[in-house]
């Protein structure tokens, strides 16, 4: 039987991964994009906006995928299969003895 506290490690792992992705996106993209937007003209701002939207979509997709992998909602939605029926194995020699047809022996010996 599985312990009930097993899912808390998944929550901790998700939160740590979420924080790591958030810090990486902030330091590698968001701060340089803010600095670049301050001196950009209109065409560059539109391009920066489009790329920012793409980065946001990718980050949200990754976080959603991590969330699904962490909490596995399929275990709550999918029905469990009924227990499998056990196969009864028969003793082959006993079964052959029951099925064998034995002719009565003749009392004469030759």
Backbone as JSON Lines, residues from 0, in Angstrom:
{"i":0,"aa":"X","n":[0.84,-1.18,0.0],"ca":[0.0,0.0,0.0],"c":[0.89,1.24,0.0]}
{"i":1,"aa":"X","n":[0.54,2.21,-0.78],"ca":[1.34,3.42,-0.91],"c":[0.96,4.42,0.17]}
{"i":2,"aa":"X","n":[1.96,5.11,0.67],"ca":[1.7,6.11,1.71],"c":[1.0,7.31,1.11]}
{"i":3,"aa":"X","n":[0.22,8.0,1.92],"ca":[-0.53,9.16,1.45],"c":[0.36,10.37,1.26]}
{"i":4,"aa":"X","n":[1.49,10.46,1.93],"ca":[2.36,11.62,1.84],"c":[3.3,11.58,0.65]}
{"i":5,"aa":"X","n":[3.15,10.62,-0.23],"ca":[4.07,10.49,-1.36],"c":[3.97,11.61,-2.37]}
{"i":6,"aa":"X","n":[2.83,12.28,-2.46],"ca":[2.67,13.32,-3.46],"c":[3.29,14.64,-3.03]}
{"i":7,"aa":"X","n":[3.68,14.79,-1.77],"ca":[4.29,16.05,-1.34],"c":[5.65,16.25,-1.99]}
{"i":8,"aa":"X","n":[6.37,15.18,-2.28],"ca":[7.66,15.32,-2.97],"c":[7.45,15.83,-4.39]}
{"i":9,"aa":"X","n":[6.38,15.43,-5.01],"ca":[6.07,15.94,-6.35],"c":[5.79,17.43,-6.34]}
{"i":10,"aa":"X","n":[5.09,17.89,-5.32],"ca":[4.8,19.32,-5.19],"c":[6.09,20.1,-4.98]}
{"i":11,"aa":"X","n":[6.95,19.61,-4.12],"ca":[8.22,20.29,-3.86],"c":[9.07,20.33,-5.13]}
{"i":12,"aa":"X","n":[9.13,19.22,-5.85],"ca":[9.91,19.18,-7.09],"c":[9.34,20.15,-8.12]}
{"i":13,"aa":"X","n":[8.02,20.22,-8.22],"ca":[7.41,21.14,-9.16],"c":[7.72,22.58,-8.8]}
{"i":14,"aa":"X","n":[7.61,22.92,-7.53],"ca":[7.88,24.3,-7.11],"c":[9.34,24.69,-7.33]}
{"i":15,"aa":"X","n":[10.26,23.78,-7.08],"ca":[11.68,24.06,-7.31],"c":[11.94,24.23,-8.8]}
{"i":16,"aa":"X","n":[11.38,23.37,-9.63],"ca":[11.57,23.49,-11.07],"c":[10.92,24.76,-11.6]}
{"i":17,"aa":"X","n":[9.75,25.1,-11.08],"ca":[9.08,26.33,-11.48],"c":[9.94,27.55,-11.15]}
{"i":18,"aa":"X","n":[10.51,27.57,-9.96],"ca":[11.36,28.69,-9.56],"c":[12.61,28.77,-10.44]}
{"i":19,"aa":"X","n":[13.18,27.61,-10.78],"ca":[14.37,27.6,-11.62],"c":[14.06,28.13,-13.02]}
{"i":20,"aa":"X","n":[12.95,27.7,-13.6],"ca":[12.57,28.18,-14.93],"c":[12.26,29.67,-14.9]}
{"i":21,"aa":"X","n":[11.57,30.1,-13.86],"ca":[11.24,31.52,-13.73],"c":[12.49,32.38,-13.59]}
{"i":22,"aa":"X","n":[13.44,31.96,-12.78],"ca":[14.7,32.71,-12.63],"c":[15.5,32.72,-13.93]}
{"i":23,"aa":"X","n":[15.54,31.58,-14.61],"ca":[16.29,31.52,-15.87],"c":[15.69,32.45,-16.92]}
{"i":24,"aa":"X","n":[14.38,32.43,-17.06],"ca":[13.73,33.3,-18.05],"c":[13.91,34.77,-17.68]}
{"i":25,"aa":"X","n":[13.82,35.07,-16.4],"ca":[13.98,36.46,-15.97],"c":[15.38,36.98,-16.26]}
{"i":26,"aa":"X","n":[16.39,36.22,-15.86],"ca":[17.76,36.7,-16.02],"c":[18.27,36.59,-17.45]}
{"i":27,"aa":"X","n":[17.85,35.57,-18.18],"ca":[18.38,35.39,-19.53],"c":[17.59,36.14,-20.6]}
{"i":28,"aa":"X","n":[16.32,36.47,-20.32],"ca":[15.54,37.11,-21.36],"c":[14.86,38.4,-20.92]}
{"i":29,"aa":"X","n":[14.16,38.36,-19.82],"ca":[13.3,39.48,-19.44],"c":[14.1,40.76,-19.15]}
{"i":30,"aa":"X","n":[15.13,40.66,-18.34],"ca":[15.92,41.86,-18.03],"c":[16.62,42.44,-19.26]}
{"i":31,"aa":"X","n":[17.26,41.62,-20.11],"ca":[17.84,42.21,-21.34],"c":[16.78,42.78,-22.29]}
{"i":32,"aa":"X","n":[15.58,42.18,-22.32],"ca":[14.52,42.7,-23.2],"c":[14.02,44.05,-22.71]}
{"i":33,"aa":"X","n":[13.94,44.23,-21.4],"ca":[13.52,45.53,-20.86],"c":[14.55,46.6,-21.2]}
{"i":34,"aa":"X","n":[15.81,46.27,-21.07],"ca":[16.87,47.23,-21.41],"c":[16.85,47.56,-22.9]}
{"i":35,"aa":"X","n":[16.61,46.57,-23.74],"ca":[16.59,46.8,-25.18],"c":[15.35,47.6,-25.6]}
{"i":36,"aa":"X","n":[14.25,47.43,-24.91],"ca":[13.02,48.15,-25.26],"c":[13.14,49.64,-24.98]}
{"i":37,"aa":"X","n":[14.01,50.0,-24.08],"ca":[14.15,51.42,-23.72],"c":[14.74,52.23,-24.87]}
{"i":38,"aa":"X","n":[15.57,51.61,-25.69],"ca":[16.23,52.35,-26.77],"c":[15.78,51.89,-28.15]}
{"i":39,"aa":"X","n":[14.74,51.07,-28.24],"ca":[14.31,50.51,-29.52],"c":[13.31,51.43,-30.21]}
{"i":40,"aa":"X","n":[13.32,51.37,-31.58],"ca":[12.3,52.11,-32.33],"c":[11.04,51.25,-32.45]}
{"i":41,"aa":"X","n":[10.04,51.71,-33.19],"ca":[8.74,51.02,-33.26],"c":[8.84,49.62,-33.86]}
{"i":42,"aa":"X","n":[9.61,49.46,-34.93],"ca":[9.73,48.14,-35.57],"c":[10.43,47.16,-34.63]}
{"i":43,"aa":"X","n":[11.44,47.61,-33.95],"ca":[12.15,46.73,-33.01],"c":[11.27,46.39,-31.8]}
{"i":44,"aa":"X","n":[10.44,47.33,-31.38],"ca":[9.54,47.05,-30.26],"c":[8.49,46.0,-30.65]}
{"i":45,"aa":"X","n":[7.99,46.07,-31.91],"ca":[7.03,45.05,-32.37],"c":[7.69,43.68,-32.44]}
{"i":46,"aa":"X","n":[8.93,43.66,-32.93],"ca":[9.65,42.39,-32.99],"c":[9.93,41.85,-31.58]}
{"i":47,"aa":"X","n":[10.3,42.72,-30.69],"ca":[10.55,42.31,-29.3],"c":[9.26,41.8,-28.65]}
{"i":48,"aa":"X","n":[8.15,42.43,-28.96],"ca":[6.86,42.0,-28.43],"c":[6.5,40.61,-28.95]}
{"i":49,"aa":"X","n":[6.74,40.35,-30.24],"ca":[6.42,39.05,-30.82],"c":[7.29,37.94,-30.22]}
{"i":50,"aa":"X","n":[8.58,38.23,-30.08],"ca":[9.48,37.23,-29.5],"c":[9.13,36.99,-28.03]}
{"i":51,"aa":"X","n":[8.76,38.06,-27.33],"ca":[8.37,37.91,-25.92],"c":[7.13,37.04,-25.78]}
{"i":52,"aa":"X","n":[6.18,37.21,-26.68],"ca":[4.98,36.38,-26.67],"c":[5.31,34.91,-26.93]}
{"i":53,"aa":"X","n":[6.24,34.67,-27.85],"ca":[6.67,33.31,-28.13],"c":[7.36,32.69,-26.92]}
{"i":54,"aa":"X","n":[8.24,33.44,-26.28],"ca":[8.92,32.94,-25.08],"c":[7.91,32.64,-23.98]}
{"i":55,"aa":"X","n":[6.94,33.53,-23.81],"ca":[5.9,33.3,-22.8],"c":[5.12,32.02,-23.09]}
{"i":56,"aa":"X","n":[4.77,31.8,-24.35],"ca":[4.03,30.59,-24.72],"c":[4.85,29.33,-24.44]}
{"i":57,"aa":"X","n":[6.14,29.37,-24.77],"ca":[7.0,28.21,-24.53],"c":[7.14,27.94,-23.03]}
{"i":58,"aa":"X","n":[7.36,28.99,-22.25],"ca":[7.52,28.82,-20.8],"c":[6.23,28.28,-20.18]}
{"i":59,"aa":"X","n":[5.09,28.81,-20.59],"ca":[3.82,28.31,-20.04],"c":[3.57,26.85,-20.44]}
{"i":60,"aa":"X","n":[3.94,26.5,-21.67],"ca":[3.77,25.11,-22.1],"c":[4.66,24.18,-21.27]}
{"i":61,"aa":"X","n":[5.9,24.58,-21.05],"ca":[6.81,23.75,-20.26],"c":[6.29,23.6,-18.83]}
{"i":62,"aa":"X","n":[5.81,24.69,-18.25],"ca":[5.28,24.61,-16.89],"c":[4.03,23.73,-16.82]}
{"i":63,"aa":"X","n":[3.18,23.83,-17.82],"ca":[1.99,22.97,-17.85],"c":[2.38,21.5,-17.99]}
{"i":64,"aa":"X","n":[3.37,21.22,-18.85],"ca":[3.83,19.84,-19.01],"c":[4.44,19.33,-17.7]}
{"i":65,"aa":"X","n":[5.2,20.17,-17.02],"ca":[5.77,19.76,-15.73],"c":[4.67,19.49,-14.71]}
{"i":66,"aa":"X","n":[3.65,20.31,-14.73],"ca":[2.53,20.13,-13.8],"c":[1.81,18.81,-14.06]}
{"i":67,"aa":"X","n":[1.59,18.49,-15.33],"ca":[0.92,17.24,-15.68],"c":[1.79,16.05,-15.3]}
{"i":68,"aa":"X","n":[3.1,16.14,-15.55],"ca":[3.98,15.03,-15.21],"c":[4.12,14.86,-13.7]}
{"i":69,"aa":"X","n":[4.02,15.95,-12.97],"ca":[4.17,15.88,-11.52],"c":[2.96,15.26,-10.85]}
{"i":70,"aa":"X","n":[1.78,15.68,-11.23],"ca":[0.58,15.25,-10.52],"c":[-0.18,14.11,-11.18]}
{"i":71,"aa":"X","n":[0.15,13.73,-12.39],"ca":[-0.45,12.61,-13.11],"c":[-1.97,12.55,-12.94]}
{"i":72,"aa":"X","n":[-2.71,13.43,-13.61],"ca":[-4.17,13.43,-13.41],"c":[-4.84,12.17,-13.96]}
{"i":73,"aa":"X","n":[-4.17,11.41,-14.78],"ca":[-4.77,10.19,-15.32],"c":[-5.09,9.17,-14.25]}
{"i":74,"aa":"X","n":[-4.33,9.18,-13.16],"ca":[-4.61,8.21,-12.11],"c":[-5.94,8.49,-11.43]}
{"i":75,"aa":"X","n":[-6.42,9.74,-11.51],"ca":[-7.7,10.07,-10.91],"c":[-8.85,9.88,-11.9]}
{"i":76,"aa":"X","n":[-8.58,10.01,-13.19],"ca":[-9.64,9.97,-14.18],"c":[-9.86,8.58,-14.77]}
{"i":77,"aa":"X","n":[-8.81,7.81,-14.89],"ca":[-8.92,6.5,-15.52],"c":[-9.45,5.48,-14.53]}
{"i":78,"aa":"X","n":[-10.32,4.62,-15.02],"ca":[-10.85,3.57,-14.15],"c":[-9.82,2.47,-14.01]}
{"i":79,"aa":"X","n":[-9.83,1.9,-12.87],"ca":[-8.93,0.77,-12.63],"c":[-9.57,-0.5,-13.18]}
{"i":80,"aa":"X","n":[-8.75,-1.38,-13.69],"ca":[-9.24,-2.65,-14.19],"c":[-9.62,-3.54,-13.02]}
{"i":81,"aa":"X","n":[-10.65,-4.38,-13.21],"ca":[-10.99,-5.31,-12.13],"c":[-9.84,-6.31,-11.94]}
{"i":82,"aa":"X","n":[-9.77,-6.94,-10.79],"ca":[-8.69,-7.9,-10.57],"c":[-8.76,-9.03,-11.59]}
{"i":83,"aa":"X","n":[-7.62,-9.46,-12.02],"ca":[-7.57,-10.51,-13.03],"c":[-7.98,-11.84,-12.41]}
{"i":84,"aa":"X","n":[-8.64,-12.65,-13.22],"ca":[-9.04,-13.97,-12.74],"c":[-7.83,-14.89,-12.8]}
{"i":85,"aa":"X","n":[-7.69,-15.67,-11.77],"ca":[-6.55,-16.59,-11.72],"c":[-6.87,-17.84,-12.53]}
{"i":86,"aa":"X","n":[-5.91,-18.29,-13.26],"ca":[-6.06,-19.5,-14.06],"c":[-5.84,-20.7,-13.15]}
{"i":87,"aa":"X","n":[-6.78,-21.64,-13.23],"ca":[-6.59,-22.86,-12.43],"c":[-5.86,-23.88,-13.31]}
{"i":88,"aa":"X","n":[-4.71,-24.29,-12.83],"ca":[-3.91,-25.24,-13.57],"c":[-4.26,-26.65,-13.1]}
{"i":89,"aa":"X","n":[-4.47,-27.52,-14.07],"ca":[-4.89,-28.88,-13.77],"c":[-3.67,-29.79,-13.89]}
{"i":90,"aa":"X","n":[-3.64,-30.79,-13.05],"ca":[-2.57,-31.78,-13.13],"c":[-2.8,-32.62,-14.38]}
{"i":91,"aa":"X","n":[-1.86,-32.59,-15.3],"ca":[-2.04,-33.26,-16.59],"c":[-2.15,-34.77,-16.44]}
{"i":92,"aa":"X","n":[-1.38,-35.35,-15.52],"ca":[-1.43,-36.8,-15.35],"c":[-2.78,-37.23,-14.76]}
{"i":93,"aa":"X","n":[-3.29,-36.45,-13.83],"ca":[-4.58,-36.77,-13.24],"c":[-5.69,-36.66,-14.28]}
{"i":94,"aa":"X","n":[-5.61,-35.63,-15.09],"ca":[-6.62,-35.44,-16.13],"c":[-6.56,-36.56,-17.17]}
{"i":95,"aa":"X","n":[-5.36,-36.98,-17.54],"ca":[-5.25,-38.06,-18.53],"c":[-5.74,-39.38,-17.94]}
{"i":96,"aa":"X","n":[-5.53,-39.57,-16.63],"ca":[-6.03,-40.78,-15.98],"c":[-7.54,-40.81,-15.96]}
{"i":97,"aa":"X","n":[-8.18,-39.69,-15.8],"ca":[-9.64,-39.64,-15.81],"c":[-10.2,-39.88,-17.2]}
{"i":98,"aa":"X","n":[-9.51,-39.4,-18.2],"ca":[-10.04,-39.51,-19.56],"c":[-9.69,-40.83,-20.24]}
{"i":99,"aa":"X","n":[-8.74,-41.54,-19.71],"ca":[-8.28,-42.77,-20.37],"c":[-9.38,-43.84,-20.32]}
{"i":100,"aa":"X","n":[-9.49,-44.54,-21.41],"ca":[-10.44,-45.66,-21.48],"c":[-9.63,-46.94,-21.38]}
{"i":101,"aa":"X","n":[-9.92,-47.66,-20.36],"ca":[-9.17,-48.9,-20.14],"c":[-10.11,-50.06,-20.45]}
{"i":102,"aa":"X","n":[-9.67,-50.9,-21.34],"ca":[-10.44,-52.09,-21.69],"c":[-10.24,-53.12,-20.58]}
{"i":103,"aa":"X","n":[-11.28,-53.87,-20.27],"ca":[-11.09,-54.93,-19.25],"c":[-10.08,-55.96,-19.75]}
{"i":104,"aa":"X","n":[-9.24,-56.37,-18.82],"ca":[-8.2,-57.33,-19.21],"c":[-8.81,-58.72,-19.37]}
{"i":105,"aa":"X","n":[-8.24,-59.43,-20.27],"ca":[-8.67,-60.8,-20.51],"c":[-7.97,-61.7,-19.49]}
{"i":106,"aa":"X","n":[-8.68,-62.66,-18.91],"ca":[-8.08,-63.51,-17.9],"c":[-7.13,-64.54,-18.5]}
{"i":107,"aa":"X","n":[-7.21,-64.75,-19.79],"ca":[-6.32,-65.73,-20.41],"c":[-4.96,-65.14,-20.62]}
{"i":108,"aa":"X","n":[-3.99,-65.98,-20.37],"ca":[-2.63,-65.55,-20.68],"c":[-2.1,-66.45,-21.77]}
{"i":109,"aa":"X","n":[-1.43,-65.88,-22.67],"ca":[-0.9,-66.69,-23.76],"c":[0.57,-66.85,-23.67]}
